Protein backbone atom coordinates (compact mmCIF):
# COMPACT_ATOMS: atom_id res chain seq x y z
CA UNK A 1 0.00 0.00 0.00
CA UNK A 2 1.53 3.31 -1.11
CA UNK A 3 1.53 6.26 1.28
CA UNK A 4 -0.48 9.29 0.20
CA UNK A 5 1.32 12.10 -1.61
CA UNK A 6 2.32 14.89 0.77
CA UNK A 7 0.28 18.11 0.73
CA UNK A 8 1.47 21.09 -1.26
CA UNK A 9 1.75 24.86 -0.98
CA UNK A 10 2.20 27.32 -3.84
CA UNK A 11 4.22 30.52 -3.60
CA UNK A 12 3.67 33.23 -6.25
CA UNK A 13 6.33 35.96 -6.35
CA UNK A 14 5.19 39.34 -7.71
CA UNK A 15 8.45 41.32 -7.82
CA UNK A 16 7.21 44.87 -8.42
CA UNK A 17 7.20 47.67 -5.83
CA UNK A 18 6.24 51.33 -6.04
CA UNK A 19 9.35 52.07 -3.96
CA UNK A 20 12.28 49.90 -2.87
CA UNK A 21 12.57 49.96 0.94
CA UNK A 22 16.12 50.62 2.22
CA UNK A 23 16.12 47.50 4.44
CA UNK A 24 14.88 45.12 1.72
CA UNK A 25 17.11 42.46 0.15
CA UNK A 26 14.35 40.63 -1.72
CA UNK A 27 14.15 40.22 -5.48
CA UNK A 28 12.22 43.42 -6.31
CA UNK A 29 11.94 45.91 -9.18
CA UNK A 30 10.32 49.30 -9.66
CA UNK A 31 6.67 49.02 -10.73
CA UNK A 32 6.68 52.01 -13.03
CA UNK A 33 6.26 51.55 -16.81
CA UNK A 34 6.08 47.75 -16.86
CA UNK A 35 2.46 47.08 -17.88
CA UNK A 36 3.33 44.92 -20.90
CA UNK A 37 5.93 42.96 -18.95
CA UNK A 38 3.47 42.37 -16.10
CA UNK A 39 0.80 41.02 -18.46
CA UNK A 40 3.37 38.63 -19.96
CA UNK A 41 4.50 37.65 -16.47
CA UNK A 42 1.00 36.53 -15.43
CA UNK A 43 0.83 34.23 -18.46
CA UNK A 44 4.35 32.91 -17.74
CA UNK A 45 3.46 32.16 -14.11
CA UNK A 46 0.44 30.12 -15.23
CA UNK A 47 2.52 28.20 -17.79
CA UNK A 48 5.15 27.53 -15.11
CA UNK A 49 2.46 26.22 -12.75
CA UNK A 50 1.19 23.81 -15.42
CA UNK A 51 4.66 22.39 -16.02
CA UNK A 52 5.42 22.00 -12.33
CA UNK A 53 2.09 20.23 -11.79
CA UNK A 54 3.40 17.53 -14.13
CA UNK A 55 6.45 17.16 -11.84
CA UNK A 56 4.51 16.98 -8.58
CA UNK A 57 1.64 14.85 -9.77
CA UNK A 58 -1.74 14.98 -7.96
CA UNK A 59 -1.51 16.72 -4.60
CA UNK A 60 -3.83 18.31 -2.06
CA UNK A 61 -3.31 22.06 -2.13
CA UNK A 62 -3.26 23.55 1.39
CA UNK A 63 -2.07 27.10 0.74
CA UNK A 64 -1.39 29.74 -1.89
CA UNK A 65 0.73 32.74 -0.94
CA UNK A 66 1.18 35.84 -3.10
CA UNK A 67 4.39 37.51 -1.92
CA UNK A 68 6.88 39.96 -3.25
CA UNK A 69 7.54 42.66 -3.96
CA UNK A 70 4.08 44.07 -3.55
CA UNK A 71 1.39 41.71 -4.83
CA UNK A 72 -1.34 44.18 -3.81
CA UNK A 73 -0.17 46.08 -6.92
CA UNK A 74 -1.34 43.10 -9.00
CA UNK A 75 -4.54 43.59 -10.93
CA UNK A 76 -7.26 41.69 -9.02
CA UNK A 77 -8.31 39.90 -12.20
CA UNK A 78 -4.72 38.65 -12.58
CA UNK A 79 -4.84 37.29 -9.02
CA UNK A 80 -8.11 35.54 -9.86
CA UNK A 81 -6.63 34.12 -13.06
CA UNK A 82 -3.63 32.63 -11.23
CA UNK A 83 -5.84 31.21 -8.47
CA UNK A 84 -8.15 29.60 -10.99
CA UNK A 85 -5.19 27.87 -12.64
CA UNK A 86 -3.77 26.68 -9.31
CA UNK A 87 -7.09 25.20 -8.21
CA UNK A 88 -7.48 23.39 -11.53
CA UNK A 89 -3.99 21.86 -11.36
CA UNK A 90 -4.17 20.55 -7.77
CA UNK A 91 -7.03 19.55 -5.46
CA UNK A 92 -7.84 22.42 -3.08
CA UNK A 93 -8.20 21.45 0.57
CA UNK A 94 -11.56 22.26 2.12
CA UNK A 95 -9.84 24.93 4.23
CA UNK A 96 -7.47 26.20 1.50
CA UNK A 97 -5.63 29.30 2.72
CA UNK A 98 -5.09 32.08 0.15
CA UNK A 99 -2.83 34.86 1.47
CA UNK A 100 -1.63 38.05 -0.16
CA UNK A 101 0.88 40.63 1.08
CA UNK A 102 -0.27 44.25 0.86
CA UNK A 103 0.99 47.71 1.64
CA UNK A 104 -1.40 50.10 3.40
CA UNK A 105 -1.36 52.92 0.87
CA UNK A 106 -4.75 54.41 0.04
CA UNK A 107 -4.45 53.22 -3.57
CA UNK A 108 -3.83 49.61 -2.57
CA UNK A 109 -6.46 49.66 0.16
CA UNK A 110 -8.90 50.67 -2.56
CA UNK A 111 -8.30 47.24 -4.14
CA UNK A 112 -9.05 45.22 -1.02
CA UNK A 113 -12.65 44.42 -1.93
CA UNK A 114 -11.67 43.32 -5.45
CA UNK A 115 -8.83 41.18 -4.11
CA UNK A 116 -11.21 39.49 -1.67
CA UNK A 117 -13.63 38.85 -4.52
CA UNK A 118 -10.75 37.34 -6.52
CA UNK A 119 -10.33 34.72 -3.79
CA UNK A 120 -7.93 36.18 -1.22
CA UNK A 121 -9.09 35.27 2.28
CA UNK A 122 -6.06 36.23 4.35
CA UNK A 123 -4.34 39.61 4.06
CA UNK A 124 -0.81 40.14 5.33
CA UNK A 125 -0.60 43.90 5.80
CA UNK A 126 2.83 45.54 5.91
CA UNK A 127 2.03 48.22 8.47
CA UNK A 128 5.63 48.18 9.83
CA UNK A 129 5.03 51.20 12.11
CA UNK A 130 2.33 53.57 13.33
CA UNK A 131 4.67 56.53 13.65
CA UNK A 132 5.29 59.00 10.80
CA UNK A 133 8.97 59.56 11.59
CA UNK A 134 9.60 55.81 11.74
CA UNK A 135 7.76 55.20 8.46
CA UNK A 136 9.81 57.92 6.77
CA UNK A 137 13.02 56.38 8.12
CA UNK A 138 11.93 52.95 6.84
CA UNK A 139 11.32 54.39 3.37
CA UNK A 140 7.67 53.41 3.35
CA UNK A 141 5.15 54.77 0.85
CA UNK A 142 2.45 55.40 3.47
CA UNK A 143 2.06 57.47 6.61
CA UNK A 144 0.50 56.43 9.92
CA UNK A 145 -2.92 57.84 8.99
CA UNK A 146 -2.99 55.72 5.81
CA UNK A 147 -1.96 52.66 7.85
CA UNK A 148 -4.87 53.20 10.23
CA UNK A 149 -7.33 53.63 7.33
CA UNK A 150 -6.03 50.44 5.70
CA UNK A 151 -6.32 48.54 8.97
CA UNK A 152 -9.95 49.57 9.34
CA UNK A 153 -10.74 48.60 5.76
CA UNK A 154 -8.89 45.29 6.00
CA UNK A 155 -10.78 44.25 9.14
CA UNK A 156 -14.07 44.89 7.32
CA UNK A 157 -13.01 43.09 4.13
CA UNK A 158 -11.02 39.96 4.97
CA UNK A 159 -11.93 37.14 7.35
CA UNK A 160 -8.26 36.75 8.32
CA UNK A 161 -5.77 39.58 8.92
CA UNK A 162 -2.06 39.45 9.72
CA UNK A 163 0.16 42.45 10.49
CA UNK A 164 3.87 42.90 9.84
CA UNK A 165 5.63 45.27 12.24
CA UNK A 166 9.29 46.30 12.48
CA UNK A 167 10.91 47.12 15.81
CA UNK A 168 14.44 47.88 17.10
CA UNK A 169 14.48 51.06 15.07
CA UNK A 170 17.09 53.70 16.01
CA UNK A 171 15.96 55.69 19.05
CA UNK A 172 13.02 53.40 19.81
CA UNK A 173 12.34 52.72 23.49
CA UNK A 174 10.54 49.69 24.95
CA UNK A 175 7.81 52.02 26.28
CA UNK A 176 7.15 53.59 22.86
CA UNK A 177 7.20 50.17 21.16
CA UNK A 178 4.73 48.78 23.71
CA UNK A 179 2.27 51.63 23.03
CA UNK A 180 2.64 51.24 19.26
CA UNK A 181 2.16 47.49 19.36
CA UNK A 182 -0.89 47.80 21.62
CA UNK A 183 -2.46 50.24 19.16
CA UNK A 184 -1.87 47.85 16.27
CA UNK A 185 -3.54 45.05 18.25
CA UNK A 186 -6.57 47.25 18.87
CA UNK A 187 -7.59 46.68 15.23
CA UNK A 188 -8.18 43.00 15.96
CA UNK A 189 -5.68 41.05 13.81
CA UNK A 190 -5.51 37.31 14.39
CA UNK A 191 -1.80 37.13 13.53
CA UNK A 192 1.19 39.43 14.06
CA UNK A 193 4.71 39.11 12.61
CA UNK A 194 7.01 41.47 14.56
CA UNK A 195 10.46 41.58 12.95
CA UNK A 196 13.53 43.02 14.59
CA UNK A 197 15.19 45.41 12.12
CA UNK A 198 18.09 43.56 10.52
CA UNK A 199 20.76 45.29 8.47
CA UNK A 200 21.16 43.05 5.43
CA UNK A 201 24.37 43.20 3.39
CA UNK A 202 24.08 45.19 0.18
CA UNK A 203 20.96 47.15 1.17
CA UNK A 204 20.70 50.92 1.42
CA UNK A 205 20.60 50.60 5.21
CA UNK A 206 23.82 48.59 5.14
CA UNK A 207 25.54 51.41 3.28
CA UNK A 208 24.06 54.02 5.63
CA UNK A 209 25.31 52.20 8.73
CA UNK A 210 28.79 51.83 7.26
CA UNK A 211 28.80 55.58 6.51
CA UNK A 212 27.82 56.26 10.13
CA UNK A 213 24.44 57.79 9.24
CA UNK A 214 22.69 55.80 11.96
CA UNK A 215 23.47 53.12 14.54
CA UNK A 216 21.12 50.18 15.15
CA UNK A 217 20.16 49.46 18.79
CA UNK A 218 22.74 47.47 20.73
CA UNK A 219 22.16 43.88 21.83
CA UNK A 220 20.91 44.88 25.28
CA UNK A 221 18.25 47.23 23.93
CA UNK A 222 17.36 44.75 21.20
CA UNK A 223 16.77 42.09 23.85
CA UNK A 224 14.62 44.49 25.89
CA UNK A 225 12.51 45.27 22.83
CA UNK A 226 12.18 41.55 22.10
CA UNK A 227 11.05 40.89 25.67
CA UNK A 228 8.49 43.71 25.38
CA UNK A 229 7.17 42.16 22.17
CA UNK A 230 6.69 38.77 23.78
CA UNK A 231 5.06 40.20 26.92
CA UNK A 232 2.56 42.42 25.09
CA UNK A 233 1.52 39.72 22.62
CA UNK A 234 1.27 36.98 25.24
CA UNK A 235 -0.91 39.21 27.43
CA UNK A 236 -3.18 39.83 24.42
CA UNK A 237 -3.69 36.10 23.86
CA UNK A 238 -1.13 35.54 21.09
CA UNK A 239 0.99 32.39 21.02
CA UNK A 240 4.58 32.65 19.74
CA UNK A 241 4.28 29.57 17.54
CA UNK A 242 7.41 30.59 15.58
CA UNK A 243 10.38 32.87 16.25
CA UNK A 244 8.80 35.94 14.60
CA UNK A 245 5.16 34.90 14.28
CA UNK A 246 2.35 35.11 16.83
CA UNK A 247 -1.21 33.86 16.43
CA UNK A 248 -4.46 33.96 18.40
CA UNK A 249 -4.83 30.18 18.58
CA UNK A 250 -3.96 27.36 16.23
CA UNK A 251 -6.51 28.27 13.54
CA UNK A 252 -4.89 31.70 13.13
CA UNK A 253 -1.44 30.35 12.33
CA UNK A 254 -0.09 30.89 8.82
CA UNK A 255 -0.65 27.56 7.11
CA UNK A 256 1.62 28.57 4.26
CA UNK A 257 4.59 29.39 6.47
CA UNK A 258 4.02 26.14 8.33
CA UNK A 259 4.53 24.37 5.00
CA UNK A 260 8.08 25.78 4.99
CA UNK A 261 8.82 25.17 8.67
CA UNK A 262 7.48 21.61 8.62
CA UNK A 263 9.53 20.71 5.55
CA UNK A 264 6.53 20.09 3.28
CA UNK A 265 6.56 20.58 -0.49
CA UNK A 266 5.89 23.90 -2.17
CA UNK A 267 5.94 25.06 -5.76
CA UNK A 268 7.56 28.46 -6.35
CA UNK A 269 6.63 30.54 -9.39
CA UNK A 270 7.51 34.07 -10.44
CA UNK A 271 10.91 35.76 -10.80
CA UNK A 272 13.41 34.54 -8.22
CA UNK A 273 10.93 32.21 -6.50
CA UNK A 274 12.29 29.15 -4.70
CA UNK A 275 10.51 25.82 -4.46
CA UNK A 276 10.96 22.41 -2.83
CA UNK A 277 9.27 19.40 -4.37
CA UNK A 278 9.55 15.67 -3.75
CA UNK A 279 9.57 13.44 -6.82
CA UNK A 280 9.84 9.65 -6.43
CA UNK A 281 10.90 10.11 -2.82
CA UNK A 282 13.75 12.51 -3.65
CA UNK A 283 13.76 16.15 -2.51
CA UNK A 284 14.45 18.73 -5.24
CA UNK A 285 15.16 22.47 -5.05
CA UNK A 286 14.05 24.97 -7.68
CA UNK A 287 15.10 28.60 -8.10
CA UNK A 288 13.51 30.68 -10.83
CA UNK A 289 15.32 33.22 -12.98
CA UNK A 290 15.52 36.46 -11.02
CA UNK A 291 14.84 39.15 -13.60
CA UNK A 292 11.25 39.26 -14.91
CA UNK A 293 12.33 39.31 -18.58
CA UNK A 294 14.68 36.36 -18.03
CA UNK A 295 11.95 34.43 -16.19
CA UNK A 296 9.42 35.05 -18.99
CA UNK A 297 11.99 33.94 -21.59
CA UNK A 298 12.89 30.81 -19.61
CA UNK A 299 9.23 29.78 -19.36
CA UNK A 300 8.71 30.41 -23.07
CA UNK A 301 11.71 28.19 -23.87
CA UNK A 302 11.25 25.32 -21.41
CA UNK A 303 7.77 25.70 -19.90
CA UNK A 304 9.23 26.42 -16.44
CA UNK A 305 10.98 29.38 -14.86
CA UNK A 306 14.07 27.54 -13.59
CA UNK A 307 16.84 25.59 -15.28
CA UNK A 308 17.05 22.75 -12.66
CA UNK A 309 15.61 21.25 -10.60
CA UNK A 310 18.56 20.54 -8.31
CA UNK A 311 18.53 17.22 -6.48
CA UNK A 312 19.23 17.71 -2.78
CA UNK A 313 21.49 15.20 -1.09
CA UNK A 314 20.14 13.62 2.10
CA UNK A 315 22.58 15.78 4.11
CA UNK A 316 21.50 18.99 2.35
CA UNK A 317 17.82 18.16 2.90
CA UNK A 318 18.55 17.44 6.57
CA UNK A 319 20.38 20.77 6.96
CA UNK A 320 17.30 22.54 5.61
CA UNK A 321 15.16 20.72 8.16
CA UNK A 322 17.39 22.01 10.97
CA UNK A 323 17.30 25.59 9.67
CA UNK A 324 13.53 25.73 9.17
CA UNK A 325 12.27 23.19 11.70
CA UNK A 326 13.92 24.76 14.74
CA UNK A 327 11.93 27.94 14.11
CA UNK A 328 8.79 26.30 15.50
CA UNK A 329 8.22 24.70 18.89
CA UNK A 330 7.86 21.03 17.75
CA UNK A 331 11.37 21.29 16.32
CA UNK A 332 12.73 18.39 14.24
CA UNK A 333 12.90 14.65 14.76
CA UNK A 334 16.24 12.88 14.95
CA UNK A 335 15.04 10.67 12.08
CA UNK A 336 14.83 13.78 9.85
CA UNK A 337 18.38 14.87 10.68
CA UNK A 338 19.96 11.39 10.77
CA UNK A 339 22.08 12.11 7.64
CA UNK A 340 23.92 14.75 9.73
CA UNK A 341 24.77 12.23 12.45
CA UNK A 342 22.86 14.23 15.08
CA UNK A 343 21.50 12.31 18.06
CA UNK A 344 20.76 12.98 21.74
CA UNK A 345 24.33 11.91 22.54
CA UNK A 346 26.08 13.96 19.85
CA UNK A 347 28.66 16.31 21.46
CA UNK A 348 27.25 19.43 19.81
CA UNK A 349 23.70 18.54 20.82
CA UNK A 350 24.80 17.85 24.39
CA UNK A 351 26.77 21.11 24.57
CA UNK A 352 23.81 23.21 23.38
CA UNK A 353 21.47 21.34 25.72
CA UNK A 354 23.81 21.96 28.62
CA UNK A 355 23.88 25.67 27.73
CA UNK A 356 20.08 25.79 27.98
CA UNK A 357 19.60 26.49 24.28
CA UNK A 358 18.22 23.13 23.16
CA UNK A 359 15.66 20.77 24.65
CA UNK A 360 16.07 17.14 23.67
CA UNK A 361 14.27 13.85 24.15
CA UNK A 362 14.80 10.50 22.44
CA UNK A 363 12.67 11.50 19.45
CA UNK A 364 13.34 15.15 18.66
CA UNK A 365 15.23 18.34 19.39
CA UNK A 366 13.82 21.82 19.76
CA UNK A 367 15.08 25.21 20.87
CA UNK A 368 14.27 26.58 24.31
CA UNK A 369 12.93 30.14 24.79
CA UNK A 370 16.53 31.22 25.45
CA UNK A 371 17.59 29.40 22.29
CA UNK A 372 15.09 31.33 20.21
CA UNK A 373 16.93 34.54 21.03
CA UNK A 374 20.14 32.95 19.70
CA UNK A 375 18.65 30.79 16.96
CA UNK A 376 21.24 31.68 14.30
CA UNK A 377 24.00 30.73 16.76
CA UNK A 378 22.29 27.44 17.64
CA UNK A 379 21.86 26.47 13.98
CA UNK A 380 25.44 27.43 13.17
CA UNK A 381 26.76 25.32 16.04
CA UNK A 382 24.67 22.31 15.01
CA UNK A 383 25.70 22.49 11.35
CA UNK A 384 29.36 23.42 11.81
Secondary structure, 3 states (H helix, E strand, C coil): CCCCCCCEEEEEEECEECCCCCCCCCCCEECCCCHHHHHHHHHHHHHHHHHHHHHHCCCEEEEEEEEECCHHHCCHHHHHHHHHHHHHHCEEEEEEEEEEEECCCHHHHCCHHHHHHHCCCEEEEEEECCCHHHHHHCCCCCCHHHHHHHHHHHHHHCCEEEEEEEECCCCCCHHHHHHHHHHHHCCCCCEEEEEECCCCCCCHHHHHHHCCCCCCCCHHHHHHHHHHHHHHHHHCCCEEEECCEEECCHHHCCHHHHHHHCCCEEEEECCCCEEEEEECCEEEEEECCCCHHHHHHHHHHHCCCCCCCEECCHHHHHHHHHHHHCCECCCEECCCCHHHCCCCCCHHHHHHHHCCCEEECCCEEEECHHHHHCHHHHHHHHHC
